[in-house]
Amino acid sequence: MADFLLELLSEEIPARMQDKACTDLARLFTAELARAGLAAAAIETYATPRRLALIARGLPVATDAVSEEVKGPRADAPAQALAGFLGKTGLTREQLVARADAKGNLVLYAVTEKPGRATAAVLAEAVPAIIRGFPWPKSMRWGAESASTASLRWVRPLKGIVALLDEMVVPIEIAGIVAGAATVGHRFHHPDAITIGSADDYAFKLRAAHVILDQEERRRIIRDGAAAVAAAAGLSVVPDEGLVAENAGLTEWPVPLLGQFDPAFLQVPREVIQLTMRTNQKYFALVDAGGALAPSFICTANIVARDGGAGIVAGNAKVLAARLSDAKFFWEQDRKVPLAESAKKLDQIVFHEKLGTVADKVERVAKLARWLVEEGIVGSAQPDRSELADMAETAARLCKADLVTGMVGEFPELQGVMGGYYARAEGYPDAVADAIRDHYKPVGQGDEVPTAPVTLAVSLADKLDSLFGFFSRDLKPTGSKDPFALRRAMLGVLTLVETNALRAPFRAFTMAAGQGHMSTFGSGHDVLLEFAVDRLKVQQKEAGVRHDLIDAVFALGGEDDLVRLLARVHALQAFVQTVEGANLLAGYKRAANILKKESPLPPGEGGARPAQPDGRVRVAALDDAPSPSAADAAPPSPGGRGEDKKLSYTPEPAEAALVAALDAVEPAAQAAVDAEDFGGAMAALSGLRAPIDAFFDGVTVNDPDPVKRAARLALLERIRTAVHRVADFSRIEG
């Protein structure tokens, strides 16, 4: 077995592309080897700013010899068919092999023995194919050959290739670059060539030349080094794994260094300073023991400086000061213009060609936010909802005003955040400023969910307006395409509703949103509800809730109170995980299957009965059939429709026991459902488990006596109806 080393040396590879490049290199290499019948025992990939490397461990020195067989015509086939097959395979008639097929006919086969190939030869073909087909997000051509579109493309100009199978150079040449055993070390510490012996000494020789090959090791050095430097100054690093990875992708010999900036810049909002340092300079922010932002930063150098890094720190501090001066300028200038004045410019920004300007959207959101408060959906516990409604409307009218400020123009990530700062600086109530700041939340899984009434009203109104607007213009998501982030918006609505237990039919939300768009949307409200349930399944699946349980509750129909729906689902999940729940489900399905067999035909064809208003399926002879009772064998019928007919037979003990259980369970379950105590409803239903088991064990449902048969089928229908008061168990898997 042999080890193969491939290094592709180039000018600087963007840090954001390096992880995916490692994954793609391993994938392409594995696929190319598989075509030749080769596989490595293990594959390692590495990336630094200047090189992409792969080590394949445990490669065979050659591929196995293979025998290829091609089926041809029958031995007695016409000469023309035989000639065509011989021409295709390049063989003579004498070289063909005849075998009998399953029918005893002699069939001709072309059998070709292919000897194994040296792995080096396979690699010599595979590597150029990988390089030419590499899926960089962005690539370039260079040099004189770049005039041709057929010239080599790479992320940055390719400078060299190392290709070693054990200690042997694999003969590879592409675009005039010939593979060898030489590479280069660190650009400043060791710019000269170094010769690699094999994959085994590759990382060692690079380290000796001030290049740390393993990106995970560089990340660890940066993470631990930054923490140590900060701790020495009595500070802590603001955690940022993305920034750790980016700095590791920018350095081959990382050295964290501590610097300071003018404390006067701390008057600028913290988010602005952190974003300036992170986005523009790739610096880590630091905080003091109290969690306040410190006038310090950590930059990551790529060299070990003779002066200990003082010159590097001074240069970085100077650049950061210029950046922070710009931010301070925007902060001061933006505050000279009231948010209400900035909001007037929103009519110059098109939200969407079919939905008008941002000013139009703000107007709709303001009305919807006020409606949510006035209807008591949001802030129902507040003593003065009129004041709350006023604040919600004010916050909604100002929530997009920062889009026209200089700061948000420079840092779009701060929209909302800056509006909150500007509102607070103008003296607006904290509730209004907080609502402006947080109205985009939640923006993803794990994000903070607003609970303050004003913020909740504006956040919910903003998302509902977008959902209704785009859906009513038939701009809903399709497949993997969701250009307006409507799936995220709906998840945001669901999270807001669930977290804050907002009690209102979902249709009420969409109807109110439609008022702002001057549209009834027709059946589109049902489309939005289906979309909401689909997103609810996604959300709850991540929380460990089975999708079939949501179907089981939603299938009952008429349920669009999302809080109540989820309460049913959670109670149902807890119930079906118990022994009683599993057994009741089995009994229900047995009853449902018998009823299904009794109604196999569609309406009008002699057997099927249409569904009744309560959703039950009518079974032949059930409506007029007397039913067994717990008292004197003459209660109302098991179908629960109030018939008062006497039975002509004495029910069997298990039959009477089931009727008695249903008489007790039905009102208890219904009362629990009415009180929205769905756990209690499940507990009541669990009382049917033993009577149902005994009924199926000791009673013949399809009795030869049609009266008994009809009454017992009606009893099964009654079981199904009782269970359906909580959920449609037929939708539950298992």
Secondary structure as GFF3:
##gff-version 3
##sequence-region A 1 734
A	DSSP	beta_strand	2	10	.	.	.	ID=ss1
A	DSSP	alpha_helix	15	35	.	.	.	ID=ss2
A	DSSP	beta_strand	42	48	.	.	.	ID=ss3
A	DSSP	beta_strand	51	59	.	.	.	ID=ss4
A	DSSP	beta_strand	66	74	.	.	.	ID=ss5
A	DSSP	alpha_helix	79	89	.	.	.	ID=ss6
A	DSSP	three_ten_helix	93	95	.	.	.	ID=ss7
A	DSSP	beta_strand	97	100	.	.	.	ID=ss8
A	DSSP	beta_strand	106	114	.	.	.	ID=ss9
A	DSSP	alpha_helix	119	132	.	.	.	ID=ss10
A	DSSP	three_ten_helix	144	147	.	.	.	ID=ss11
A	DSSP	beta_strand	158	165	.	.	.	ID=ss12
A	DSSP	beta_strand	168	169	.	.	.	ID=ss13
A	DSSP	beta_strand	173	174	.	.	.	ID=ss14
A	DSSP	beta_strand	177	178	.	.	.	ID=ss15
A	DSSP	beta_strand	182	184	.	.	.	ID=ss16
A	DSSP	beta_strand	193	195	.	.	.	ID=ss17
A	DSSP	alpha_helix	199	208	.	.	.	ID=ss18
A	DSSP	alpha_helix	215	232	.	.	.	ID=ss19
A	DSSP	beta_strand	236	237	.	.	.	ID=ss20
A	DSSP	alpha_helix	241	250	.	.	.	ID=ss21
A	DSSP	beta_strand	255	260	.	.	.	ID=ss22
A	DSSP	three_ten_helix	263	267	.	.	.	ID=ss23
A	DSSP	alpha_helix	270	275	.	.	.	ID=ss24
A	DSSP	pi_helix	276	281	.	.	.	ID=ss25
A	DSSP	beta_strand	284	287	.	.	.	ID=ss26
A	DSSP	beta_strand	293	301	.	.	.	ID=ss27
A	DSSP	alpha_helix	310	334	.	.	.	ID=ss28
A	DSSP	alpha_helix	339	343	.	.	.	ID=ss29
A	DSSP	three_ten_helix	344	348	.	.	.	ID=ss30
A	DSSP	beta_strand	350	352	.	.	.	ID=ss31
A	DSSP	beta_strand	356	357	.	.	.	ID=ss32
A	DSSP	alpha_helix	358	374	.	.	.	ID=ss33
A	DSSP	alpha_helix	385	398	.	.	.	ID=ss34
A	DSSP	three_ten_helix	401	404	.	.	.	ID=ss35
A	DSSP	alpha_helix	406	410	.	.	.	ID=ss36
A	DSSP	three_ten_helix	412	414	.	.	.	ID=ss37
A	DSSP	alpha_helix	417	426	.	.	.	ID=ss38
A	DSSP	alpha_helix	430	438	.	.	.	ID=ss39
A	DSSP	alpha_helix	453	472	.	.	.	ID=ss40
A	DSSP	alpha_helix	486	500	.	.	.	ID=ss41
A	DSSP	alpha_helix	506	516	.	.	.	ID=ss42
A	DSSP	alpha_helix	524	542	.	.	.	ID=ss43
A	DSSP	alpha_helix	547	554	.	.	.	ID=ss44
A	DSSP	alpha_helix	562	576	.	.	.	ID=ss45
A	DSSP	alpha_helix	579	598	.	.	.	ID=ss46
A	DSSP	alpha_helix	653	674	.	.	.	ID=ss47
A	DSSP	alpha_helix	678	685	.	.	.	ID=ss48
A	DSSP	three_ten_helix	686	688	.	.	.	ID=ss49
A	DSSP	alpha_helix	689	698	.	.	.	ID=ss50
A	DSSP	alpha_helix	706	724	.	.	.	ID=ss51
A	DSSP	three_ten_helix	729	731	.	.	.	ID=ss52
###
